[in-house]
Amino acid sequence: MSKIQTRDVWLFAAQVLLLSLVLLSPGLISYITTDSAPVVWESLRISAYWLAPACTVYLLNFYLCVPLLWYRHRFWQFGLVNALLVMVCNPHLLFNNISSLPEYYRAGYSSFLIIALLINLMAIGVAMSIRFLMRQSERKQKEVEAELAWLKNQINPHFLFNTLNNISSLTQIDADEAQDAVMQLSDLLRYAMYETNKPKVALAGEVEFMRNYIQLMKLRCNEMTTVSEETDVEDGKAEIAPLLFISLIENAFKHGLNSNAPATISISLRQKDGVLVFTSDNTNNPKPTKDRSGSGIGLENTRRRLDLLYPGRYQWEQTITPENVYHVKITLQL
């Protein structure tokens, strides 16, 4: 049995409140229109007689019959249980003596019985419809969470592989610097593994992660490459989806470096008044056709995550300037 959550309690309370208003509304209307206590009590009695059974049928279907029978494909049991439920909650539908009524009352009373039956059937239908909409929403949410987890998992192995390659090359040049890089990588992995399991993380932690990541990516650069970074964060406690811009930084280094020509890489992150602006500019040095593995995957993953996490709350710019600079800018409403 699944654990009862706070939202389940609120949902039950909201439904009970709404059904109570339905039951009390005839009495309230009578009070406003007649201001007569006997009329009000009679309205409440009639309301309870005809509507209370339908409310009971609704609640039992919503919490028991639909999830335990209908969604488990026990359709004939669902129908049988509801037939018994309607009869038990509405004994007046079966046990009545219409023949004892005056003839001019019989047609009207029969109509009331048919209406009562339809109200109960409507209660069952409403319970099924709401359950269906909730189930579809839950399925969609689970699909989104699964896709987000998959997209984030594409990031972690990617940057780990590239960073290990950089450190491997560095060990042949400067062992002490390589050891420092290993410690930096250890901090990055600790953050990626233990701090990013939540849907949102503090912006200050993400900024620190980006700085360390850029420092490690600089290991790939030679003296012909200029790397600049700028961060200006107004509220470090503001929350953001973890590792959102790492693929863009990785792409800037991957496609911006050129061992035979000058290259420039510039990363900027600014946040003010609830608006976050990330900018990445790098010299456009496209890889040869034979070396385009994974090209574009990081950008596609980032855009997909933005679509899922910030729908309608971000703007994306992606251009190659006349100066042959590859430019990406993301403006995000936090």
DODO-808081 format. One line per field, with one value per residue (C-alpha): x, y, z; residue number from 1. Coordinates in steps of 0.2 Angstrom, whole numbers. Example, Ala and Ser with C-alpha at 12.3 -4.5 7.8 and 13.67 -1.06 7.14 Angstrom:
# residues 2
px	62,68
py	-22,-5
pz	39,36
nr	1,2
This chain:
# residues 334
px	0,7,11,-2,5,0,-8,-19,-25,-29,-37,-49,-53,-56,-68,-77,-79,-86,-98,-104,-107,-118,-128,-130,-134,-153,-155,-144,-155,-171,-164,-160,-176,-189,-180,-191,-183,-196,-193,-174,-174,-186,-174,-159,-169,-174,-156,-149,-162,-158,-140,-131,-131,-124,-110,-106,-106,-94,-82,-82,-79,-65,-55,-60,-69,-60,-42,-45,-56,-58,-39,-35,-47,-60,-74,-88,-84,-83,-101,-108,-100,-107,-125,-125,-118,-131,-145,-138,-135,-152,-165,-179,-175,-181,-191,-205,-224,-228,-245,-250,-248,-262,-262,-257,-241,-235,-228,-219,-212,-206,-197,-188,-182,-176,-167,-159,-153,-145,-137,-129,-123,-116,-107,-98,-94,-87,-76,-70,-66,-57,-47,-42,-36,-26,-18,-14,-6,4,10,16,25,34,39,46,56,63,68,76,86,91,97,107,115,121,131,140,150,153,163,171,178,185,192,201,209,215,223,231,240,245,253,267,270,268,264,260,248,240,238,229,218,213,208,197,189,186,176,167,162,156,145,138,134,128,122,112,100,88,77,84,101,107,114,130,135,131,143,157,155,156,172,180,174,181,198,199,194,208,220,216,222,238,246,237,220,212,199,189,175,163,150,139,126,114,106,117,102,91,88,91,91,108,121,111,125,139,136,137,154,160,155,164,180,177,173,183,200,213,231,237,228,223,206,195,183,172,159,147,134,124,108,98,80,75,83,98,108,121,132,145,156,170,180,171,183,172,179,183,169,178,179,161,156,143,142,126,121,125,115,100,100,101,87,76,80,75,59,54,60,56,43,39,52,68,75,88,100,112,122,139,144,153,169,167,162,150,138,125,114,101,90,80,66,70
py	0,17,30,43,60,77,81,66,73,90,82,72,88,98,84,83,102,103,89,97,113,103,95,112,123,119,124,140,145,142,152,167,166,162,165,151,138,124,127,127,111,103,108,100,84,82,86,73,60,62,69,61,43,50,58,42,33,45,44,25,24,37,29,11,5,14,11,-7,-14,-4,0,-19,-24,-32,-24,-36,-35,-16,-16,-29,-19,-3,-10,-16,0,10,-1,0,18,21,9,20,15,-3,-3,9,7,18,9,16,34,43,41,59,57,41,48,62,50,38,53,57,39,39,56,48,33,45,56,40,35,52,51,35,43,59,48,38,54,63,47,46,64,62,45,53,68,56,46,62,67,51,51,69,64,48,59,72,58,51,68,72,55,59,74,66,52,65,77,63,55,72,77,60,62,79,74,59,70,82,68,67,86,91,78,90,100,83,78,95,92,75,83,96,82,73,89,89,71,73,88,79,63,69,87,86,72,85,94,111,116,133,144,147,129,128,143,135,119,129,138,122,113,128,126,108,111,124,109,106,123,129,146,152,150,164,159,171,168,180,177,190,182,193,179,164,155,156,138,131,114,106,105,115,124,111,104,121,125,108,112,129,120,106,116,132,125,125,119,129,146,158,154,163,156,167,161,172,170,184,184,199,202,183,183,172,175,163,167,156,163,154,155,144,130,116,98,88,77,61,69,75,61,68,84,94,81,93,107,96,89,106,113,98,100,118,113,101,111,129,129,147,154,154,162,154,163,153,161,163,181,189,188,169,167,154,162,154,165,158,170,161,166,158
pz	0,-5,9,11,6,12,-5,-3,13,5,-10,2,12,-3,-10,7,7,-10,-8,9,-1,-13,1,10,-5,-6,12,10,-5,5,19,7,-2,12,29,36,47,43,24,27,37,24,10,19,23,4,-1,11,5,-13,-14,1,-6,-23,-13,-4,-20,-28,-13,-12,-31,-31,-17,-18,-33,-47,-41,-35,-47,-64,-65,-62,-76,-65,-75,-70,-52,-54,-61,-48,-33,-40,-43,-25,-19,-27,-20,-2,-2,-11,-3,-9,-27,-23,-7,-11,-12,-27,-28,-12,-18,-26,-45,-49,-38,-46,-62,-52,-39,-53,-61,-45,-44,-61,-58,-42,-52,-65,-51,-44,-61,-64,-48,-53,-70,-62,-50,-65,-75,-61,-57,-76,-77,-61,-68,-84,-75,-64,-79,-88,-73,-71,-90,-88,-72,-81,-96,-85,-76,-93,-99,-84,-84,-102,-94,-80,-90,-104,-93,-83,-99,-105,-89,-86,-103,-99,-82,-91,-103,-89,-79,-92,-90,-72,-59,-45,-56,-61,-43,-39,-54,-47,-31,-41,-51,-34,-28,-45,-44,-25,-30,-46,-36,-20,-22,-39,-34,-30,-43,-39,-31,-24,-37,-27,-27,-46,-49,-39,-49,-65,-60,-55,-71,-81,-72,-77,-95,-96,-95,-113,-118,-125,-125,-140,-131,-120,-108,-98,-85,-77,-63,-55,-44,-34,-24,-21,-13,-28,-35,-52,-60,-58,-71,-83,-93,-91,-109,-116,-107,-113,-131,-130,-126,-138,-153,-149,-147,-161,-158,-173,-172,-158,-150,-137,-125,-114,-101,-92,-79,-72,-61,-55,-50,-53,-71,-75,-91,-97,-111,-120,-134,-142,-158,-171,-175,-182,-180,-196,-202,-195,-178,-175,-163,-151,-160,-155,-142,-128,-135,-139,-121,-114,-124,-120,-101,-103,-112,-98,-83,-88,-102,-108,-95,-106,-122,-132,-144,-155,-169,-177,-178,-193,-183,-183,-165,-160,-148,-136,-124,-112,-103,-89,-77,-61
nr	1,2,3,4,5,6,7,8,9,10,11,12,13,14,15,16,17,18,19,20,21,22,23,24,25,26,27,28,29,30,31,32,33,34,35,36,37,38,39,40,41,42,43,44,45,46,47,48,49,50,51,52,53,54,55,56,57,58,59,60,61,62,63,64,65,66,67,68,69,70,71,72,73,74,75,76,77,78,79,80,81,82,83,84,85,86,87,88,89,90,91,92,93,94,95,96,97,98,99,100,101,102,103,104,105,106,107,108,109,110,111,112,113,114,115,116,117,118,119,120,121,122,123,124,125,126,127,128,129,130,131,132,133,134,135,136,137,138,139,140,141,142,143,144,145,146,147,148,149,150,151,152,153,154,155,156,157,158,159,160,161,162,163,164,165,166,167,168,169,170,171,172,173,174,175,176,177,178,179,180,181,182,183,184,185,186,187,188,189,190,191,192,193,194,195,196,197,198,199,200,201,202,203,204,205,206,207,208,209,210,211,212,213,214,215,216,217,218,219,220,221,222,223,224,225,226,227,228,229,230,231,232,233,234,235,236,237,238,239,240,241,242,243,244,245,246,247,248,249,250,251,252,253,254,255,256,257,258,259,260,261,262,263,264,265,266,267,268,269,270,271,272,273,274,275,276,277,278,279,280,281,282,283,284,285,286,287,288,289,290,291,292,293,294,295,296,297,298,299,300,301,302,303,304,305,306,307,308,309,310,311,312,313,314,315,316,317,318,319,320,321,322,323,324,325,326,327,328,329,330,331,332,333,334
